Amino acid sequence: MAGPLNEKSVDFAVRIVKINRFLKDKKEYEIAGQIIRSGTSIGANINEADYAQSRADFISKLSIALKETAETEYWLKVIHRSEIIDNEMYNSIIEDCLEIKRMLVSSLNTAKGNKK
């Protein structure tokens, strides 16, 4: 699966690391910890899926990545609605998050429909 989804998830993780730094500068330590864990876990699970031992393992790793994407989306909404990040920052990163989510759903649908 190394390809667009993997690259997007790495780029997204880098953005999450930068938001984490921004949140820490704002003394928002609890949310910073939550978003760094969920936001970087997405790509880690996508990368692990590349080395899955079976179709079930592959689907499991991508499913975890999808759950982490949903959690990250939640935290991004929280920091936006709390006015910790502005509309420009939010709109940019949430679009990346939603694109990864769409790609994961598509990959999962394909994997569940195709037998290895």
Summary of the structure (lengths in Angstrom):
residues: 116
radius of gyration: 14.6
end to end distance: 13.9
largest distance: 48.4
contacts: 354
relative contact order: 0.16
helix: 84%
strand: 0%
